[in-house]
Amino acid sequence: MSKSSMNKSGYCSTVIDTVSETRVGPGCTRRDLPANAGVRIWVVDIAPGAEWPRIDHHDEHGEEIFVVSGELIEGDRRYGPGQHLSYAPYSSHRPRSEIGVRLFGFNLLDRGE
């Protein structure tokens, strides 16, 4: 159960670490955050030495991520806090981290989702 509340101004505030996490694989968790229709937002934590359990394939909308803390490794490139990565439509990747990483991810959904 997460702590999330809509205020009188019409926006929602969420304490991220209170959102239930889903174990994606060894050392990898995801927390799905509340979002407006058509948008998916999540927080991923990858523990030190862990790798995403499978190749992540993107649809026609691609994916956007923002590294909050730690270090994300994609292939032989390293990305630290404050870096934004934009994955093209139909791209794929398999992120990992040697020191651990927390990132925010965003993608668009088809209207039917």
N, CA, C and O atoms as a printed pandas DataFrame, in Angstrom:
     atom_number atom_name residue_name chain_id  residue_number  x_coord  y_coord  z_coord
0              1         N          MET        A               1    0.845   -1.172    0.000
1              2        CA          MET        A               1    0.000    0.000    0.000
2              3         C          MET        A               1    0.890    1.234    0.000
3              4         O          MET        A               1    1.812    1.334    0.809
4              5         N          SER        A               2    0.625    2.166   -0.893
5              6        CA          SER        A               2    1.443    3.366   -0.961
6              7         C          SER        A               2    0.729    4.534   -0.295
7              8         O          SER        A               2   -0.492    4.542   -0.137
8              9         N          LYS        A               3    1.527    5.507    0.086
9             10        CA          LYS        A               3    0.969    6.739    0.612
10            11         C          LYS        A               3    0.908    7.719   -0.543
11            12         O          LYS        A               3    1.925    8.261   -0.973
12            13         N          SER        A               4   -0.298    7.936   -1.035
13            14        CA          SER        A               4   -0.514    8.809   -2.170
14            15         C          SER        A               4   -1.795    9.579   -1.893
15            16         O          SER        A               4   -2.783    9.003   -1.439
16            17         N          SER        A               5   -1.781   10.874   -2.162
17            18        CA          SER        A               5   -2.988   11.643   -1.883
18            19         C          SER        A               5   -3.179   12.745   -2.905
19            20         O          SER        A               5   -2.220   13.383   -3.340
20            21         N          MET        A               6   -4.437   12.962   -3.284
21            22        CA          MET        A               6   -4.786   14.037   -4.205
22            23         C          MET        A               6   -5.095   15.269   -3.356
23            24         O          MET        A               6   -5.876   15.194   -2.408
24            25         N          ASN        A               7   -4.487   16.391   -3.695
25            26        CA          ASN        A               7   -4.771   17.587   -2.910
26            27         C          ASN        A               7   -5.842   18.438   -3.616
27            28         O          ASN        A               7   -6.306   18.086   -4.700
28            29         N          LYS        A               8   -6.216   19.529   -3.004
29            30        CA          LYS        A               8   -7.272   20.393   -3.548
30            31         C          LYS        A               8   -6.885   21.044   -4.864
31            32         O          LYS        A               8   -7.763   21.449   -5.627
32            33         N          SER        A               9   -5.606   21.155   -5.147
33            34        CA          SER        A               9   -5.145   21.756   -6.406
34            35         C          SER        A               9   -5.194   20.776   -7.567
35            36         O          SER        A               9   -4.951   21.163   -8.710
36            37         N          GLY        A              10   -5.511   19.496   -7.289
37            38        CA          GLY        A              10   -5.685   18.528   -8.358
38            39         C          GLY        A              10   -4.434   17.773   -8.757
39            40         O          GLY        A              10   -4.349   17.276   -9.880
40            41         N          TYR        A              11   -3.474   17.677   -7.876
41            42        CA          TYR        A              11   -2.331   16.828   -8.183
42            43         C          TYR        A              11   -2.103   15.852   -7.044
43            44         O          TYR        A              11   -2.550   16.056   -5.915
44            45         N          CYS        A              12   -1.384   14.771   -7.381
45            46        CA          CYS        A              12   -1.165   13.671   -6.451
46            47         C          CYS        A              12    0.292   13.677   -5.997
47            48         O          CYS        A              12    1.199   13.919   -6.794
48            49         N          SER        A              13    0.505   13.411   -4.730
49            50        CA          SER        A              13    1.844   13.305   -4.171
50            51         C          SER        A              13    2.037   11.887   -3.650
51            52         O          SER        A              13    1.176   11.365   -2.943
52            53         N          THR        A              14    3.157   11.258   -3.992
53            54        CA          THR        A              14    3.414    9.881   -3.595
54            55         C          THR        A              14    4.771    9.772   -2.921
55            56         O          THR        A              14    5.757   10.318   -3.417
56            57         N          VAL        A              15    4.830    9.077   -1.805
57            58        CA          VAL        A              15    6.097    8.762   -1.145
58            59         C          VAL        A              15    6.578    7.465   -1.803
59            60         O          VAL        A              15    6.034    6.392   -1.543
60            61         N          ILE        A              16    7.590    7.571   -2.645
61            62        CA          ILE        A              16    8.005    6.456   -3.505
62            63         C          ILE        A              16    8.311    5.182   -2.733
63            64         O          ILE        A              16    7.874    4.103   -3.132
64            65         N          ASP        A              17    9.042    5.284   -1.656
65            66        CA          ASP        A              17    9.445    4.079   -0.932
66            67         C          ASP        A              17    8.302    3.394   -0.194
67            68         O          ASP        A              17    8.501    2.330    0.392
68            69         N          THR        A              18    7.086    3.995   -0.211
69            70        CA          THR        A              18    5.928    3.325    0.370
70            71         C          THR        A              18    5.132    2.547   -0.681
71            72         O          THR        A              18    4.200    1.821   -0.335
72            73         N          VAL        A              19    5.491    2.692   -1.955
73            74        CA          VAL        A              19    4.805    1.973   -3.025
74            75         C          VAL        A              19    5.291    0.523   -3.032
75            76         O          VAL        A              19    6.493    0.269   -2.959
76            77         N          SER        A              20    4.371   -0.408   -3.118
77            78        CA          SER        A              20    4.736   -1.829   -3.143
78            79         C          SER        A              20    5.672   -2.105   -4.311
79            80         O          SER        A              20    5.458   -1.624   -5.424
80            81         N          GLU        A              21    6.712   -2.885   -4.040
81            82        CA          GLU        A              21    7.656   -3.209   -5.105
82            83         C          GLU        A              21    7.369   -4.595   -5.669
83            84         O          GLU        A              21    6.858   -5.480   -4.983
84            85         N          THR        A              22    7.715   -4.749   -6.938
85            86        CA          THR        A              22    7.604   -6.025   -7.634
86            87         C          THR        A              22    9.012   -6.513   -7.919
87            88         O          THR        A              22    9.819   -5.785   -8.497
88            89         N          ARG        A              23    9.309   -7.735   -7.518
89            90        CA          ARG        A              23   10.624   -8.318   -7.813
90            91         C          ARG        A              23   10.610   -8.759   -9.269
91            92         O          ARG        A              23    9.831   -9.632   -9.653
92            93         N          VAL        A              24   11.470   -8.156  -10.073
93            94        CA          VAL        A              24   11.546   -8.458  -11.496
94            95         C          VAL        A              24   12.518   -9.603  -11.744
95            96         O          VAL        A              24   12.323  -10.407  -12.656
96            97         N          GLY        A              25   13.552   -9.672  -10.939
97            98        CA          GLY        A              25   14.574  -10.705  -11.030
98            99         C          GLY        A              25   15.537  -10.520   -9.880
99           100         O          GLY        A              25   15.343   -9.624   -9.058
100          101         N          PRO        A              26   16.571  -11.340   -9.795
101          102        CA          PRO        A              26   17.542  -11.212   -8.699
102          103         C          PRO        A              26   18.153   -9.807   -8.658
103          104         O          PRO        A              26   18.804   -9.377   -9.609
104          105         N          GLY        A              27   17.936   -9.100   -7.550
105          106        CA          GLY        A              27   18.506   -7.764   -7.374
106          107         C          GLY        A              27   17.814   -6.665   -8.156
107          108         O          GLY        A              27   18.329   -5.549   -8.211
108          109         N          CYS        A              28   16.661   -6.938   -8.764
109          110        CA          CYS        A              28   15.957   -5.941   -9.578
110          111         C          CYS        A              28   14.504   -5.820   -9.132
111          112         O          CYS        A              28   13.762   -6.802   -9.138
112          113         N          THR        A              29   14.102   -4.609   -8.744
113          114        CA          THR        A              29   12.724   -4.362   -8.349
114          115         C          THR        A              29   12.157   -3.179   -9.120
115          116         O          THR        A              29   12.889   -2.322   -9.614
116          117         N          ARG        A              30   10.812   -3.159   -9.209
117          118        CA          ARG        A              30   10.105   -2.063   -9.881
118          119         C          ARG        A              30    8.944   -1.625   -9.004
119          120         O          ARG        A              30    8.265   -2.453   -8.396
120          121         N          ARG        A              31    8.722   -0.318   -8.943
121          122        CA          ARG        A              31    7.574    0.252   -8.241
122          123         C          ARG        A              31    6.788    1.056   -9.270
123          124         O          ARG        A              31    7.314    2.013   -9.838
124          125         N          ASP        A              32    5.545    0.683   -9.516
125          126        CA          ASP        A              32    4.693    1.405  -10.463
126          127         C          ASP        A              32    4.037    2.572   -9.746
127          128         O          ASP        A              32    3.383    2.392   -8.719
128          129         N          LEU        A              33    4.217    3.774  -10.294
129          130        CA          LEU        A              33    3.694    4.985   -9.663
130          131         C          LEU        A              33    2.374    5.406  -10.290
131          132         O          LEU        A              33    2.110    5.095  -11.452
132          133         N          PRO        A              34    1.542    6.112   -9.528
133          134        CA          PRO        A              34    0.304    6.640  -10.104
134          135         C          PRO        A              34    0.652    7.622  -11.224
135          136         O          PRO        A              34    1.623    8.373  -11.121
136          137         N          ALA        A              35   -0.146    7.612  -12.292
137          138        CA          ALA        A              35    0.105    8.509  -13.422
138          139         C          ALA        A              35   -1.200    8.797  -14.143
139          140         O          ALA        A              35   -2.196    8.099  -13.950
140          141         N          ASN        A              36   -1.188    9.818  -14.964
141          142        CA          ASN        A              36   -2.348   10.155  -15.782
142          143         C          ASN        A              36   -2.547    9.110  -16.863
143          144         O          ASN        A              36   -1.618    8.380  -17.211
144          145         N          ALA        A              37   -3.755    9.039  -17.392
145          146        CA          ALA        A              37   -4.089    8.085  -18.448
146          147         C          ALA        A              37   -3.114    8.235  -19.620
147          148         O          ALA        A              37   -2.791    9.348  -20.038
148          149         N          GLY        A              38   -2.659    7.107  -20.134
149          150        CA          GLY        A              38   -1.777    7.117  -21.298
150          151         C          GLY        A              38   -0.299    7.191  -20.981
151          152         O          GLY        A              38    0.530    7.146  -21.890
152          153         N          VAL        A              39    0.050    7.303  -19.700
153          154        CA          VAL        A              39    1.451    7.399  -19.299
154          155         C          VAL        A              39    1.732    6.338  -18.238
155          156         O          VAL        A              39    0.926    6.121  -17.333
156          157         N          ARG        A              40    2.875    5.686  -18.360
157          158        CA          ARG        A              40    3.316    4.723  -17.353
158          159         C          ARG        A              40    4.609    5.256  -16.741
159          160         O          ARG        A              40    5.544    5.614  -17.458
160          161         N          ILE        A              41    4.652    5.306  -15.419
161          162        CA          ILE        A              41    5.833    5.795  -14.696
162          163         C          ILE        A              41    6.198    4.763  -13.643
163          164         O          ILE        A              41    5.334    4.243  -12.936
164          165         N          TRP        A              42    7.476    4.477  -13.549
165          166        CA          TRP        A              42    7.918    3.496  -12.561
166          167         C          TRP        A              42    9.302    3.857  -12.055
167          168         O          TRP        A              42   10.024    4.643  -12.668
168          169         N          VAL        A              43    9.658    3.262  -10.917
169          170        CA          VAL        A              43   10.992    3.403  -10.339
170          171         C          VAL        A              43   11.604    2.006  -10.328
171          172         O          VAL        A              43   10.982    1.050   -9.867
172          173         N          VAL        A              44   12.819    1.899  -10.835
173          174        CA          VAL        A              44   13.541    0.631  -10.830
174          175         C          VAL        A              44   14.764    0.784   -9.934
175          176         O          VAL        A              44   15.475    1.787   -9.990
176          177         N          ASP        A              45   14.993   -0.232   -9.108
177          178        CA          ASP        A              45   16.214   -0.323   -8.317
178          179         C          ASP        A              45   16.947   -1.578   -8.766
179          180         O          ASP        A              45   16.378   -2.670   -8.776
180          181         N          ILE        A              46   18.209   -1.416   -9.136
181          182        CA          ILE        A              46   19.066   -2.549   -9.482
182          183         C          ILE        A              46   20.185   -2.576   -8.447
183          184         O          ILE        A              46   20.933   -1.609   -8.301
184          185         N          ALA        A              47   20.290   -3.677   -7.741
185          186        CA          ALA        A              47   21.278   -3.820   -6.669
186          187         C          ALA        A              47   22.697   -3.911   -7.233
187          188         O          ALA        A              47   22.872   -4.237   -8.407
188          189         N          PRO        A              48   23.712   -3.627   -6.408
189          190        CA          PRO        A              48   25.093   -3.764   -6.870
190          191         C          PRO        A              48   25.349   -5.169   -7.424
191          192         O          PRO        A              48   25.026   -6.173   -6.790
192          193         N          GLY        A              49   25.931   -5.210   -8.613
193          194        CA          GLY        A              49   26.278   -6.474   -9.248
194          195         C          GLY        A              49   25.135   -7.160   -9.980
195          196         O          GLY        A              49   25.331   -8.235  -10.548
196          197         N          ALA        A              50   23.946   -6.566   -9.982
197          198        CA          ALA        A              50   22.781   -7.197  -10.629
198          199         C          ALA        A              50   22.605   -6.710  -12.065
199          200         O          ALA        A              50   23.091   -5.649  -12.458
200          201         N          GLU        A              51   21.892   -7.529  -12.824
201          202        CA          GLU        A              51   21.584   -7.232  -14.225
202          203         C          GLU        A              51   20.099   -7.499  -14.446
203          204         O          GLU        A              51   19.542   -8.425  -13.857
204          205         N          TRP        A              52   19.458   -6.698  -15.285
205          206        CA          TRP        A              52   18.051   -6.929  -15.621
206          207         C          TRP        A              52   17.930   -8.369  -16.096
207          208         O          TRP        A              52   18.768   -8.823  -16.876
208          209         N          PRO        A              53   16.915   -9.102  -15.651
209          210        CA          PRO        A              53   16.874  -10.543  -15.886
210          211         C          PRO        A              53   16.667  -10.982  -17.337
211          212         O          PRO        A              53   16.839  -12.158  -17.659
212          213         N          ARG        A              54   16.306  -10.059  -18.198
213          214        CA          ARG        A              54   16.075  -10.409  -19.612
214          215         C          ARG        A              54   16.276   -9.165  -20.470
215          216         O          ARG        A              54   16.352   -8.052  -19.949
216          217         N          ILE        A              55   16.359   -9.351  -21.757
217          218        CA          ILE        A              55   16.451   -8.214  -22.673
218          219         C          ILE        A              55   15.115   -7.492  -22.666
219          220         O          ILE        A              55   14.064   -8.112  -22.825
220          221         N          ASP        A              56   15.159   -6.190  -22.484
221          222        CA          ASP        A              56   13.963   -5.350  -22.442
222          223         C          ASP        A              56   13.701   -4.824  -23.851
223          224         O          ASP        A              56   14.499   -4.053  -24.385
224          225         N          HIS        A              57   12.592   -5.235  -24.451
225          226        CA          HIS        A              57   12.222   -4.823  -25.808
226          227         C          HIS        A              57   11.156   -3.733  -25.728
227          228         O          HIS        A              57   10.211   -3.841  -24.947
228          229         N          HIS        A              58   11.306   -2.685  -26.535
229          230        CA          HIS        A              58   10.371   -1.560  -26.519
230          231         C          HIS        A              58    9.415   -1.606  -27.705
231          232         O          HIS        A              58    9.732   -2.132  -28.772
232          233         N          ASP        A              59    8.234   -1.033  -27.478
233          234        CA          ASP        A              59    7.238   -0.967  -28.547
234          235         C          ASP        A              59    7.435    0.306  -29.358
235          236         O          ASP        A              59    8.512    0.903  -29.336
236          237         N          GLU        A              60    6.397    0.719  -30.071
237          238        CA          GLU        A              60    6.496    1.892  -30.951
238          239         C          GLU        A              60    6.687    3.200  -30.194
239          240         O          GLU        A              60    6.973    4.227  -30.811
240          241         N          HIS        A              61    6.535    3.187  -28.859
241          242        CA          HIS        A              61    6.697    4.411  -28.077
242          243         C          HIS        A              61    8.102    4.567  -27.490
243          244         O          HIS        A              61    8.449    5.645  -27.007
244          245         N          GLY        A              62    8.905    3.517  -27.526
245          246        CA          GLY        A              62   10.227    3.606  -26.913
246          247         C          GLY        A              62   10.122    3.719  -25.399
247          248         O          GLY        A              62    9.131    3.300  -24.802
248          249         N          GLU        A              63   11.147    4.285  -24.790
249          250        CA          GLU        A              63   11.182    4.410  -23.328
250          251         C          GLU        A              63   12.124    5.538  -22.958
251          252         O          GLU        A              63   13.108    5.796  -23.651
252          253         N          GLU        A              64   11.815    6.202  -21.869
253          254        CA          GLU        A              64   12.649    7.273  -21.333
254          255         C          GLU        A              64   13.028    6.893  -19.910
255          256         O          GLU        A              64   12.183    6.419  -19.151
256          257         N          ILE        A              65   14.287    7.096  -19.541
257          258        CA          ILE        A              65   14.677    6.893  -18.148
258          259         C          ILE        A              65   15.545    8.047  -17.661
259          260         O          ILE        A              65   16.210    8.728  -18.441
260          261         N          PHE        A              66   15.516    8.242  -16.354
261          262        CA          PHE        A              66   16.305    9.261  -15.690
262          263         C          PHE        A              66   17.000    8.598  -14.514
263          264         O          PHE        A              66   16.342    8.031  -13.642
264          265         N          VAL        A              67   18.325    8.667  -14.484
265          266        CA          VAL        A              67   19.113    8.057  -13.401
266          267         C          VAL        A              67   19.075    8.997  -12.196
267          268         O          VAL        A              67   19.515   10.145  -12.272
268          269         N          VAL        A              68   18.546    8.493  -11.096
269          270        CA          VAL        A              68   18.408    9.291   -9.877
270          271         C          VAL        A              68   19.655    9.170   -9.008
271          272         O          VAL        A              68   20.181   10.173   -8.525
272          273         N          SER        A              69   20.126    7.939   -8.810
273          274        CA          SER        A              69   21.311    7.723   -7.976
274          275         C          SER        A              69   22.029    6.464   -8.442
275          276         O          SER        A              69   21.442    5.610   -9.107
276          277         N          GLY        A              70   23.297    6.361   -8.089
277          278        CA          GLY        A              70   24.090    5.196   -8.467
278          279         C          GLY        A              70   24.600    5.307   -9.896
279          280         O          GLY        A              70   24.846    6.400  -10.407
280          281         N          GLU        A              71   24.752    4.150  -10.524
281          282        CA          GLU        A              71   25.295    4.126  -11.886
282          283         C          GLU        A              71   24.636    3.005  -12.688
283          284         O          GLU        A              71   24.579    1.856  -12.249
284          285         N          LEU        A              72   24.145    3.362  -13.866
285          286        CA          LEU        A              72   23.538    2.422  -14.794
286          287         C          LEU        A              72   24.556    2.093  -15.873
287          288         O          LEU        A              72   25.239    2.985  -16.377
288          289         N          ILE        A              73   24.662    0.823  -16.231
289          290        CA          ILE        A              73   25.568    0.413  -17.299
290          291         C          ILE        A              73   24.744   -0.179  -18.429
291          292         O          ILE        A              73   23.941   -1.088  -18.220
292          293         N          GLU        A              74   24.956    0.349  -19.629
293          294        CA          GLU        A              74   24.326   -0.144  -20.855
294          295         C          GLU        A              74   25.464   -0.489  -21.805
295          296         O          GLU        A              74   26.151    0.405  -22.299
296          297         N          GLY        A              75   25.670   -1.777  -22.066
297          298        CA          GLY        A              75   26.806   -2.177  -22.894
298          299         C          GLY        A              75   28.088   -1.797  -22.185
299          300         O          GLY        A              75   28.340   -2.248  -21.068
300          301         N          ASP        A              76   28.905   -0.966  -22.827
301          302        CA          ASP        A              76   30.159   -0.520  -22.207
302          303         C          ASP        A              76   30.092    0.940  -21.738
303          304         O          ASP        A              76   31.118    1.524  -21.390
304          305         N          ARG        A              77   28.889    1.530  -21.728
305          306        CA          ARG        A              77   28.712    2.931  -21.323
306          307         C          ARG        A              77   28.107    3.008  -19.927
307          308         O          ARG        A              77   27.260    2.196  -19.554
308          309         N          ARG        A              78   28.554    3.991  -19.171
309          310        CA          ARG        A              78   28.104    4.190  -17.790
310          311         C          ARG        A              78   27.398    5.540  -17.670
311          312         O          ARG        A              78   27.831    6.542  -18.239
312          313         N          TYR        A              79   26.290    5.537  -16.907
313          314        CA          TYR        A              79   25.480    6.736  -16.754
314          315         C          TYR        A              79   25.198    6.957  -15.279
315          316         O          TYR        A              79   24.757    6.050  -14.573
316          317         N          GLY        A              80   25.459    8.180  -14.822
317          318        CA          GLY        A              80   25.302    8.511  -13.412
318          319         C          GLY        A              80   24.107    9.391  -13.134
319          320         O          GLY        A              80   23.312    9.677  -14.029
320          321         N          PRO        A              81   23.981    9.825  -11.883
321          322        CA          PRO        A              81   22.857   10.656  -11.463
322          323         C          PRO        A              81   22.696   11.893  -12.348
323          324         O          PRO        A              81   23.668   12.559  -12.706
324          325         N          GLY        A              82   21.450   12.172  -12.683
325          326        CA          GLY        A              82   21.145   13.350  -13.495
326          327         C          GLY        A              82   21.142   13.082  -14.981
327          328         O          GLY        A              82   20.817   13.979  -15.759
328          329         N          GLN        A              83   21.492   11.879  -15.406
329          330        CA          GLN        A              83   21.517   11.589  -16.840
330          331         C          GLN        A              83   20.192   11.006  -17.302
331          332         O          GLN        A              83   19.570   10.194  -16.617
332          333         N          HIS        A              84   19.782   11.444  -18.479
333          334        CA          HIS        A              84   18.540   10.985  -19.115
334          335         C          HIS        A              84   18.917   10.133  -20.314
335          336         O          HIS        A              84   19.796   10.507  -21.090
336          337         N          LEU        A              85   18.263    8.992  -20.471
337          338        CA          LEU        A              85   18.456    8.132  -21.638
338          339         C          LEU        A              85   17.123    7.993  -22.353
339          340         O          LEU        A              85   16.085    7.783  -21.725
340          341         N          SER        A              86   17.165    8.113  -23.664
341          342        CA          SER        A              86   15.965    7.977  -24.480
342          343         C          SER        A              86   16.168    6.788  -25.408
343          344         O          SER        A              86   17.045    6.805  -26.271
344          345         N          TYR        A              87   15.347    5.750  -25.222
345          346        CA          TYR        A              87   15.442    4.544  -26.041
346          347         C          TYR        A              87   14.467    4.674  -27.204
347          348         O          TYR        A              87   13.290    4.969  -26.999
348          349         N          ALA        A              88   14.942    4.460  -28.393
349          350        CA          ALA        A              88   14.139    4.614  -29.608
350          351         C          ALA        A              88   13.037    3.559  -29.676
351          352         O          ALA        A              88   13.146    2.501  -29.056
352          353         N          PRO        A              89   11.983    3.845  -30.425
353          354        CA          PRO        A              89   10.961    2.821  -30.663
354          355         C          PRO        A              89   11.601    1.544  -31.211
355          356         O          PRO        A              89   12.502    1.591  -32.049
356          357         N          TYR        A              90   11.121    0.423  -30.725
357          358        CA          TYR        A              90   11.546   -0.916  -31.149
358          359         C          TYR        A              90   13.000   -1.242  -30.791
359          360         O          TYR        A              90   13.567   -2.198  -31.321
360          361         N          SER        A              91   13.600   -0.462  -29.905
361          362        CA          SER        A              91   14.960   -0.769  -29.456
362          363         C          SER        A              91   14.899   -1.799  -28.337
363          364         O          SER        A              91   13.821   -2.135  -27.847
364          365         N          SER        A              92   16.064   -2.297  -27.940
365          366        CA          SER        A              92   16.136   -3.227  -26.823
366          367         C          SER        A              92   17.449   -3.008  -26.080
367          368         O          SER        A              92   18.415   -2.474  -26.626
368          369         N          HIS        A              93   17.457   -3.433  -24.827
369          370        CA          HIS        A              93   18.659   -3.270  -24.000
370          371         C          HIS        A              93   18.556   -4.179  -22.793
371          372         O          HIS        A              93   17.498   -4.742  -22.510
372          373         N          ARG        A              94   19.670   -4.317  -22.083
373          374        CA          ARG        A              94   19.701   -5.118  -20.849
374          375         C          ARG        A              94   20.605   -4.405  -19.841
375          376         O          ARG        A              94   21.809   -4.654  -19.800
376          377         N          PRO        A              95   20.024   -3.523  -19.033
377          378        CA          PRO        A              95   20.821   -2.729  -18.099
378          379         C          PRO        A              95   21.373   -3.551  -16.934
379          380         O          PRO        A              95   20.860   -4.614  -16.586
380          381         N          ARG        A              96   22.444   -3.005  -16.348
381          382        CA          ARG        A              96   23.040   -3.616  -15.167
382          383         C          ARG        A              96   23.697   -2.517  -14.348
383          384         O          ARG        A              96   23.746   -1.360  -14.764
384          385         N          SER        A              97   24.200   -2.893  -13.182
385          386        CA          SER        A              97   24.901   -1.935  -12.342
386          387         C          SER        A              97   25.925   -2.660  -11.488
387          388         O          SER        A              97   25.660   -3.747  -10.975
388          389         N          GLU        A              98   27.080   -2.063  -11.339
389          390        CA          GLU        A              98   28.102   -2.621  -10.452
390          391         C          GLU        A              98   27.970   -2.073   -9.035
391          392         O          GLU        A              98   28.310   -2.758   -8.070
392          393         N          ILE        A              99   27.473   -0.831   -8.906
393          394        CA          ILE        A              99   27.379   -0.201   -7.584
394          395         C          ILE        A              99   25.938   -0.003   -7.128
395          396         O          ILE        A              99   25.708    0.477   -6.018
396          397         N          GLY        A             100   24.976   -0.358   -7.953
397          398        CA          GLY        A             100   23.565   -0.145   -7.667
398          399         C          GLY        A             100   23.072    1.112   -8.362
399          400         O          GLY        A             100   23.838    2.044   -8.608
400          401         N          VAL        A             101   21.779    1.125   -8.677
401          402        CA          VAL        A             101   21.206    2.282   -9.347
402          403         C          VAL        A             101   19.716    2.379   -9.028
403          404         O          VAL        A             101   19.035    1.369   -8.857
404          405         N          ARG        A             102   19.231    3.605   -8.952
405          406        CA          ARG        A             102   17.789    3.884   -8.905
406          407         C          ARG        A             102   17.499    4.784  -10.091
407          408         O          ARG        A             102   18.179    5.784  -10.319
408          409         N          LEU        A             103   16.466    4.404  -10.846
409          410        CA          LEU        A             103   16.083    5.194  -12.008
410          411         C          LEU        A             103   14.577    5.320  -12.098
411          412         O          LEU        A             103   13.834    4.467  -11.611
412          413         N          PHE        A             104   14.140    6.393  -12.728
413          414        CA          PHE        A             104   12.731    6.592  -13.049
414          415         C          PHE        A             104   12.559    6.254  -14.515
415          416         O          PHE        A             104   13.399    6.621  -15.337
416          417         N          GLY        A             105   11.485    5.558  -14.857
417          418        CA          GLY        A             105   11.197    5.234  -16.244
418          419         C          GLY        A             105    9.830    5.760  -16.632
419          420         O          GLY        A             105    8.915    5.833  -15.811
420          421         N          PHE        A             106    9.708    6.127  -17.902
421          422        CA          PHE        A             106    8.465    6.682  -18.436
422          423         C          PHE        A             106    8.228    6.108  -19.823
423          424         O          PHE        A             106    9.159    5.998  -20.621
424          425         N          ASN        A             107    6.996    5.746  -20.110
425          426        CA          ASN        A             107    6.639    5.480  -21.498
426          427         C          ASN        A             107    5.166    5.718  -21.697
427          428         O          ASN        A             107    4.377    5.723  -20.752
428          429         N          LEU        A             108    4.814    5.915  -22.953
429          430        CA          LEU        A             108    3.427    6.156  -23.327
430          431         C          LEU        A             108    2.739    4.819  -23.525
431          432         O          LEU        A             108    3.364    3.831  -23.912
432          433         N          LEU        A             109    1.447    4.802  -23.256
433          434        CA          LEU        A             109    0.640    3.603  -23.449
434          435         C          LEU        A             109   -0.346    3.842  -24.581
435          436         O          LEU        A             109   -0.737    4.978  -24.851
436          437         N          ASP        A             110   -0.740    2.772  -25.234
437          438        CA          ASP        A             110   -1.825    2.893  -26.197
438          439         C          ASP        A             110   -3.079    3.244  -25.430
439          440         O          ASP        A             110   -3.196    2.887  -24.258
440          441         N          ARG        A             111   -3.993    3.912  -26.033
441          442        CA          ARG        A             111   -5.211    4.361  -25.346
442          443         C          ARG        A             111   -5.988    3.218  -24.707
443          444         O          ARG        A             111   -6.710    3.443  -23.735
444          445         N          GLY        A             112   -5.861    1.992  -25.226
445          446        CA          GLY        A             112   -6.589    0.866  -24.699
446          447         C          GLY        A             112   -5.994    0.283  -23.433
447          448         O          GLY        A             112   -6.619   -0.574  -22.807
448          449         N          GLU        A             113   -4.797    0.721  -23.031
449          450        CA          GLU        A             113   -4.126    0.124  -21.851
450          451         C          GLU        A             113   -4.458    0.877  -20.590
451          452         O          GLU        A             113   -3.985    0.517  -19.513
